[in-house]
Each structure stands twice: as C-alpha cells, then as structure tokens.
C-alpha cells in the first residue's frame, strides 16, 4: 500500500499565519531602524548648528576683548534690527527680544540679524554648508540651488547681572511629521 501524507488545510493556514507574523515583525523592525537613523542624523545636525552659533558668540567675545572693545559696547552690538543694523536705546530687540536672532557665518552682510516673529528656515547645499543667504559664499558656489531645510535656529540672550550674558541657541526641525527641538546655553562673562 502506497500512502502519502500531506499537510492538512489547518496546518497550512497556521504556517501561513506564523510566516505573516514573522515578516510583519521584520518589516516593523526595519521601519523603526530607518526612523531611528533619520532621527539620529537630524539630531546630530541640530547639535552641530547649536554648537556653531554658540562658538560664534564665544569667539566674538574673545575677539572684542583682544581688540579693546568694552563689554557694554560688545553686548549692545546684538541689539539689532532684521537687517543687522545695531539699534540704540534700552528697548530689547534682536537677540535680546523673545523672537531672538539668527547667526549666518557665511553672509557678506551683517552676521547677526533679528528675527521677525519667528526665525527663518536654514538653507543647505550639497557641499555641506548651512546658512540663510543663498547668494553668499560658500552657498553660492554649490552646483545647484541651495535646498530649504526644516531647521530653524533661534538665538536669545539675556543679561544675568552686569558682567554675565547667557546665550541660548535653540534649533527646531521636523522629523517626519513630528516636530523636534534641541537647545543649549552658555554663560559668557566680562573679560575685564
């Protein structure tokens, strides 16, 4: 007698169900891995943008001290308009206002400018530069047009006594459909 045994319909359905769960789990892991990589890349970029802006102010303070610029003059230079013109008076504007200011290291114009109600988005070029003025070097030497990113960098300042300035840099961005932000502060003191 020649009997052939095979799978029953129920055994086949259970095997397909287990295979479907396994493939679904692997796809979920892959999607979560992609999300984590994208989030990590964006977080690193945001941290770099924060560090760049804080280092600008740190360097500016040190350069002013070497050039003999007084502390009160140096701190007053960040009370600026949206075109970077230094404003007189005691009304806090520019970096001292709630809307903050931007720092664009690559512009040929004033590097520090006040934000209107919110700071603008930052451009990115394929040669690896971030900035606001797409017509300034090195953004202008890119092979293509700079791409507008979802990053916004806002710098705010406030005096913490007559000889201390707290500079805070906050970067916000979109990670998929989720808004993210990172912030860091430094304390700059009078060099006298």
FITI-681628 format. One record per atom (N, C-alpha, C): residue in one letter; x, y, z. Coordinates in steps of 0.001 Angstrom, whole numbers, plus 524288, in hexadecimal, padded with zeros to 5 digits. Layout:
! FITI-681628
aXYZ ...
***
This chain:
! FITI-681628
x803227FB6B80000 x800008000080000 x8035D804EB80000 x802238086E7FCA6 x8051A80D3C7FC12 x801E0811CE7FE28 x802F48137B80317 x8001C817E38057E x8039081CAF80572 x8017C82102803BB x80463825E8803EC x801CB82978807D7 x8050E82B7A80B68 x8030682F1E80F55 x80467834A780DAD x801018383D80EA8 x801E383DBA80D59 x8000084124811CC x8004984634810E5 x7FE6B849EB814C8 x7F88B84A7A81445 x7F62084B00818B6 x7F08A84C0D81898 x7EFC8851DF8179F x7EB218536481671 x7E9DF858DB81570 x7EAF485C2581A48 x7E9C585A3E81ED2 x7EA9D85D27823B2 x7F06E85DDB824A5 x7F394859E2823C6 x7F93685A6482473 x7FB7F85E69820A9 x7F99885E7F81BF8 x7FB73862428180E x7FA01867CC819A3 x7F5318689D81B86 x7F38286DCF81D34 x7F6AF86FB7821E4 x7F7D686C4682584 x7FB0286DBC82A14 x8008D86F2C82853 x802C486C49824A4 x8080586D6E822AF x8081A872BE81FF4 x80424873E181CDE x803CE878F781A2C x8033887D5681E27 x8001387C6C8223C x7FF558806382655 x804808818D82921 x8077C87D8B82A74 x80C8587E4282D1C x810588811882981 x8106D87F9982492 x813CF8823A820C9 x8125A887FA8203A x80D5F8893982020 x80B8788EA481FBA x80D31891C982484 x80CA288F8C8292F x80E548924582DEB x814348934682DDE x8173488F8582C0F x81CE28901882BDB x81E72894658280B x81C358945E82370 x81D728986481F87 x81BA589DBF82169 x8170D89E0A823D6 x8151F8A302825F1 x818B88A52782A2C x81AA58A1C582D87 x81E4B8A36C8319B x823668A56E82F56 x8255D8A2C882B52 x82A368A487828D1 x8297D8A9C782617 x8250E8AA8982392 x823FC8AF988210E x823838B3F482511 x821288B2DA82983 x820BC8B6BC82DB6 x8261B8B82782FC5 x829768B44E83084 x82ECA8B55E8323F x831BF8B8B982E4A x8311F8B78D8294F x833CC8BA9A82543 x831CB8C03C82530 x82CB08C0F7825AA x82A768C643825AE x82C4A8C94F82A72 x82C618C6C482F03 x82E438C963833B6 x834108CAAF8334E x8370C8C755830E2 x83C9B8C85D8300F x83D6A8CD1282C8A x83A508CD7A8285C x83AAA8D1F4824DB x839488D6F6827C7 x8352B8D6D282AE3 x833968DB6882DEB x837E68DCFB831BB x83A4A8D9388344F x83E7A8DA638380B x8433A8DCC88355E x844A18DAD0830DB x849148DCF582DF6 x847ED8E28982C4C x8433E8E38982A43 x841C88E8D182896 x841B68EC8282D40 x83F8B8EACB831A0 x83F678EE1283645 x844EE8EF4883829 x848508EB6183847 x84DB68EC2A83A0A x850928EFFA83679 x84FED8EF6F83166 x852728F2FD82DAE x850928F89482E8A x84B7A8F94682F2A x8494E8FE7883011 x84B0F900B983549 x84B628FD7A83954 x84D1C8FF3E83E76 x852CB9010183E4A x8561B8FE2583B80 x85B978FF9D83AFD x85C11904D38381B x8591890582833EE x8592F90A7483105 x8576690EEC83481 x8533590E1F8377B x851449123483AFE x8555B913A283F0D x857ED90FBF84142 x85C0D910C98451E x86095913C9842B1 x861F59128083DD8 x8661E9155783B27 x8649391B0783A33 x85FA991BF5838B7 x85DCE92150837DA x85DD09246E83CF2 x85C63921E984135 x85C7C9247A84654 x86218925DB847C8 x865939221784754 x86B05922FA848C7 x86D779274A84574 x86C459275484065 x86E6092B5583CEB x86CE0930CE83EC2 x867EE9318584024 x86626936B7841C8 x868789384E84708 x868CB934B884AB9 x86B059360784FCF x870DC9373984F62 x873939345D84C0A x8791E9356984B37 x879EB93AC08489C x8764093C5484551 x876A394183842E7 x876B6945BF84720 x873139457284AD8 x872CF9496E84EEC x877839492485298 x8794A9447B853B5 x87DE7943D7856FF x882A59464B85450 x883519452F84F58 x887A29476284C59 x8871A94D4F84BD0 x8825A94F2584B0B x88166954C284A95 x882F59579784F96 x881A0955518540B x88319957A48590A x88903957D5859A0 x88BA59539B8585E x891539536C858D9 x893F79574185518 x891F99579F8504C x8943395B4284C7F x8936E960E284E40 x88ED9962198505C x88DCD967648523D x89186968CC856AC x892909652985A27 x896289662885E80 x89BA29674685C6E x89D549645185882 x8A28E9651E85652 x8A2FE96A4E8536E x89E9E96C238514F x89EA89710884E58 x89D90975C5851CA x89CC3974EB856D2 x89BE49793885A6C x8965C97B5B85A87 x8929C9786785875 x88D1E979FF8589F x88B0F978ED85E1D x8886097CB686064 x8865397C12865AA x881D69782D865ED x88111975E886A82 x87CE59721486B5F x877909744A86A06 x87655978F986BE9 x8711D97B3786AEF x8705097C5886527 x8746797DF38625E x873EA97EDC85CB6 x87307979B4859DE x87607975B685B63 x8757B970A2858CE x8700696E678599C x86E0396E9085E57 x868C896C6E85F53 x8649496FA885C99 x8656F974C585C08 x861989782185962 x8615D9770485387 x86581974DB85157 x865B2973CB84BB5 x861DF96F92849FB x85F6A96CCC84D97 x85BAE968B684C29 x8560896A8184CB5 x8554C96F8684DDB x8501E971F484DD4 x84F66974078484C x84DDE9707D844AB x84DFB9719983F11 x848929714B83C96 x8484197386837E9 x843769733C834CD x843B296E6483150 x83FA696DAE82E16 x83F809690B82AB9 x843619694E82630 x845E496DD582555 x84A0A96E0E82167 x84F7396E2E823EB x84FAB96DBD82924 x8549696D8182BE8 x856A5972B582DD5 x853A8976F282CFA x8555197C0A82ECF x854E397C4A834B9 x8590397E278373E x858F797EA883CEE x8554E9831883E6C x851C5981FD84210 x84DE3985C1843CB x84F879881D848FF x84E9598D0D849A0 x84F9D98F8284EA6 x84AD998EFB85228 x84B4F990F9856BD x846D9990F785A44 x846D498C5785DE6 x8433498C918618E x842FA9888886591 x83EDA9846286471 x83BCA9850786044 x837D89811A85EF6 x83A9297C3885CE7 x839BB977B785F67 x83C5F972FD85D94 x83A33971398584D x83DA5970CB8548D x83C4096EEF84F5E x8406E96B2184D9D x83FC3968FD84900 x843AB9655F846F0 x844439609B84A60 x8490895F8884BE9 x84A2795AE184F15 x847D095B3985486 x8469695FEA85654 x84468960A185B93 x83E779604585BAA x83BF8960198571E x8364995FB1856CE x834A6959F485729 x82FA3959138584E x82DA3953B7858A7 x82E06950D185374 x82D7F953B684F0D x82DC295132849EA x8335094FBF84871 x837429520484B0A x83CAD9508284A4E x83F339529E8455D x8439F9503F84409 x8469C951DF83F79 x848F294D1883CD1 x84B2994E0B83836 x84DD8949F08354A x8539D94B4A834DF x856C994761833FA x85C5494812832E3 x85D709455382DC6 x85F6A9484282A00 x860DE9460F824F7 x866A19472782417 x869D79433F824E2 x86F84943F58247E x87154944E981EF0 x86E3E9434E81B1A x870159436A815B4 x86E079480681291 x86B2E94B818150B x8694194FFD8122F x86D7595433811E4 x86D549573E80DD6 x870ED95BAA80D62 x86EA89606D81015 x869C1960288119A x8672B964648146C x868029639E81A43 x864D49661C81D74 x8652A9656D8231F x863F895FC58248A x8672495D93827F9 x86680958118296D x861D59573282D0B x8608B95AF983053 x85C5595A6F8342B x857CE95DEC83286 x8532D95B8F8320F x84E8395E7383072 x849E795CD9833D9 x8468A9609B834F6 x841E395F858381C x83DFD95C4B834F9 x83B2D958F6837AF x836E19561083542 x831F69595A835C2 x82E66958C183202 x8296A95B7F8327E x82657958E4836DF x822359561E835A9 x81F5895348839BD x821CC94DEA83AB3 x823EB94B8B83690 x826E5946A98370C x82BA89470D83384 x82F7C943F8834A0 x83436943F88316C x8333F940D982C6C x836129422C8283D x8353D93F798233D x8379D939FE82337 x835FE936F181F5F x83844931C781E8E x83DD09326081C6C x840FA92E6681D39 x8466D92E6E81B8D x846E492B7E81660 x84A4B92D88812E9 x84B8592AE580DFA x84FED926F980EC8 x850059230880B5E x8543C91F2B80B5B x8560F91E6D805C7 x85B3C91DDF8051B x85D6491CDD7FFF2 x85FBC9176A7FFC4 x860409155E7FB13 x8626E9101E7FA80 x8682990FE57FBEA x86AC7914767FC58 x87035914617FE1C x8709F914D98040D x86C2F91463806D6 x86C3C913BC80C7B x86BD99189C80FC6 x86A1791CF980DA6 x869AE921CB810A6 x8640192316811EE x8633F9256781685 x85E269274C81831 x85E7C92D37818BA x85A7B92FFE816F2 x85A78935A981775 x85546937F3815D3 x854E093D2381626 x84FFE93FD7814F6 x8502B942C680FCB x854BC9446D80E25 x85550947A580979 x85761944408050F x853E894272801A7 x8556C93EBC7FD96 x858D9941387F962 x8597B9466F7F96C x85CCE948F17F583 x86253949E37F783 x8636C9488A7FC6A x86892949747FEAE x86BE29448A7FE7C x870FA945687FE31 x874A39410F7FE68 x8743593E74803BB x874709395A80439 x875429354E80053 x8702F933207FE18 x86BAC935547FFB4 x866C6933557FDA9 x8663C9346F7F7D9 x868989389F7F5FF x8681193A217F082 x86B5E936C97ECDB x86F42933EF7EED5 x87297930CC7EB61 x8708492B3D7EAB1 x86C3692A017ED13 x869F1924CB7EC9D x86850923D47E6FB x8689F91EF87E551 x8673A91DA27DFF4 x8617991EA47DEDA x85E3D91E507E2C2 x858A891F2C7E207 x856BB923647E5A9 x851A5924037E5C6 x84F3D927D67E937 x84F22925AC7EEC0 x8507D928E47F2B1 x85027926FF7F818 x84A99925407F969 x84A369212F7FC84 x8453391EF57FE04 x8437A9214680339 x83E92922C580389 x83C67924B680872 x83B4B9200C80BFA x83D609202C810BB x83CB591BD58146A x8381691CF68180B x837229196781BAC x8332391A4D81FAA x8359491C4B824B4 x83AAA91D71824A6 x83D5C91F6482947 x83C7E9253F829F1 x83B61926CC82EC8 x83B3192C4E8304E x83E9C92CE78351B x84214930C7834FA x84587931B38396C x844429371983BA7 x8432993747840AA x841DE93C238435B x845B293CF4847CC x848279417C847D2 x84BC8942D484BFE x849609471B84F47 x849539464D8545E x8476A94A56857F7 x84BAC94B6B85BF8 x84BA09503885DE6 x84F72951DD861CC x84CAA954AE8662F x84ED09543786AD3 x84D1C9579B86F14 x8519695852872EE x851BF95D0C874F8 x855D695E61878B5 x8548195BE087DF7 x8585B9597788049 x857CA9570888566 x85B4695A118892C x859F695EFC889EB x85D529627F88CE5 x86075965C788918 x8635D9698E88B12 x8662996D1D88799 x86ABC96A97884B1 x86CCD96643886A4 x87175963EE8844B x8709495E6088241 x86BB595CD288181 x86A9C9579187F98 x86659957C587B78 x8673D954E68773F x8638295491872F5 x8625C94ED1871ED x85D6994D6D8720B x85BD894810870D1 x859F2947FB86B2E x85C74944C3867FB x85B0D944228627A x858AE93EB0861E3 x853EB93E7E85FBC x8512F9398885EF0 x8501F938D185927 x851909345285721 x8508D932F7851AD x84CC392E6485195 x8487892F2084EC4 x8447592B1084E4B x843A6929D08488D x843DB924DC84740 x842DB92320841E3 x83DFE91FB6841F5 x83A55920EF83E7A x835A591DB683DCD x835C691B7B83845 x83370916E483798 x833319146C8327D x82ECD9107883274 x82D8890EAC82DC9 x8298B90AA582D22 x82C479057282C2F x82AE59018A82F39 x82CC68FC3B82E70 x828168F91382C93 x827758F8C282777 x822AE8F69082548 x81E4A8FA6182654 x81A458F8B18290F x815EA8FC1782A75 x816438FE108300E x81A9C8FD02832A8 x81B428FE6A8381F x81EF490306838A1 x81D51906F983B8C x820A590B7C83C8A x8246690A3484107 x8295E90B588403F x82D5F90A5A8442B x8305890F648453E x832E490FA9849B6 x836269143584AE5 x83A959129C84E86 x83EC5915AB84E3D x8434591504851AB x8452091A758531E x8471491AFD857DD x848AB9201F859C3 x84D6891F9A85D48 x850B1923A485D30 x8553F923C18609B x856859296A861D2 x8589992A6386677 x85A0992FA88681E x85FB892FCF869D0 x862059347886948 x867369355786B75 x8670C93A6986E89 x86A8093ADF87246 x86B0693F8C87571 x8701E94230873E0 x86FA5946F8871DD x8743C94A0A87082 x874E694E4A87495 x879AC94F0687666 x87AA5952E187A75 x87E1F9573A8786D x87DEB95B8A87B2C x881129600F879D8 x886D695E9D87A40 x889DE9601C8766D x88F6095EB38762F x892F49626087940 x890BD9663687BDD x893FB96A3087E7E x897E9967F98824B 
***
